[in-house]
Amino acid sequence: MRQLLTHFVSGDATDSSSVVTSQWTPRVDIREDRDRFVILADLPGIDPAEVEVWMDKGVLSLKGERKPLAGEAADGETGEVRFSRVERSTGRFHRRFTLPDSADADGVTATGHNGVLEISIPKRPETTPRRIQVGAALESGTRQ
């Protein structure tokens, strides 16, 4: 119930990219350049090597977990450290993004720096319409 209320208050109630089992939702920016799509995900405190990124049937998925700091208590538990305010979410996250047909799934790359995961999805080369020359049928008395 608290998660539902948090999502409603923070304005995420209509975001369908977050999977129901997620305990929190990282913020993302999605940009389209001339030759690629870029997803920038805010993941401070998470080792980029521990984030799973995969693409399947045009859907890009991000999955990972932000663990509580050493000595920090999980919900309902008493820990060594007492906080007066806790605003940073911990736990598992899982987000999915449906990409357009122009995305090249084979060229996806991901890098992490300063708490931001950057996923680069190149675009496939555009296919340009090709004019097809219509030739005249041979005149042998039959039409095809």
N, C-alpha and C positions, 0 to 999 in steps of 0.2 A: 504494500500500500504506500509506503514511504517513497519507493522508487517511482510509482505512478504519479504521486503528488509532485515530486521533484521534477519529473519530466514535464508535467502540466505547467507548473510555475515557471520553469525556465524556457518554455516555449517549444519543447521538443515533442509534444503530443502527436504531431502530424508527420514526424520524420520516420519514414518506413525503412530507412537504411540500417537501423539498429535492430539486431536480432533480439527476440523476446528474452532470451536467457542472459543478456548482457546486464552487468551490474552498474555500468556507467557507459557513457557515450563520448568518445573523444571528438572534439571539434575539428572540422575539416574545411578547407577551401578547395574548390574545384575550378580549375582554369583551363581554357582551351586556347592553345597557341596554333599557329599556322600548321605546324607539322606534328603536334602531339597534344595529349591531354595531360594535365598535372593535378595530382591530388596531394595536398599538404595536410597532414594530420598532426595535431598537437598531442604529443605523447611524452611530456616531461617525466623524468624519473624512470623511464622504461628503456632497457637496452634494446636498440633497434634489431640486434641479432635474434632477440627472443620474440619478435613480432612475426606472425605467420601472414604471408601475403600470397594469395594464389588466385588464379583466374580459371573459371570453368564455364563454358557455354555463354560467354559474353558477360559474366558476372564476376567482378573483382571483389574479393573478400579480404578483410583485415581482421586478425584475431590475436589477442594477447591478454596480458594481465599486469596490473600495477599492484605490487605487493605492499602491505603496510611496512613502514620503517621499523627497524629493530626496536623492540620495547613498546611499540605502538599496539594498542589493544584493538582486536576486531570487535564488531558490533556485539554489545552485551557482555563483553569480557572485561576484566580488570587487568591492566597492564602496569608496567613499571613507570610509565610516563603518563602524566595527566595533562590533557589539553584543555584550554579554555575555549578554543574554537577549532573545528575541523571542517574545512570546505573542499579539500581535495579528495576526490573519490578514489577508492581502491577497489580491486576486484577484477573480474574478467570483463572484456569488451569484445564485441564481434559486430562488424559493420559490413554491409554489402552494397555495391554500386553496380547498376546495370549500365554497361557501356554501349555506345552506338556501334553499328556494324563497321564503321570506318576504323575502329580501334584494332591494332595489330597485337593480338594476344601473345605472340611469340617474342615480341621485343620489349616486354614490360621489365622495367628495372626499378629498384627501390634503394634509397640511401637515407641514413639518419644523421642529423647534425643539430646540436643545441636543442634537443627535445622535440624536433620536428622531423617527421618521416615524410620524405618526398618520393612519390610514386610517379614515374614517367611512363606514359602509355603512348607509343608512337602511333601515328595514323598510317593506314595503308595508302599506297600511292593511289591517287584518284584515277579512275578509269575514264578516259575521255571517249565520247561517242565517236564511232568510226563510220564514215560514209562508205557504203557498199555499192560498187558500180554494178548496175544491172545491164547485163549483156543482151543482145538481140538473139532471138532463137534462130536456129538454122532453118532456112526455107527448104524443106524437103517434102512439103505437102501435108505434114502433120503438125498439129499444134500441141504444145506441151503445157 
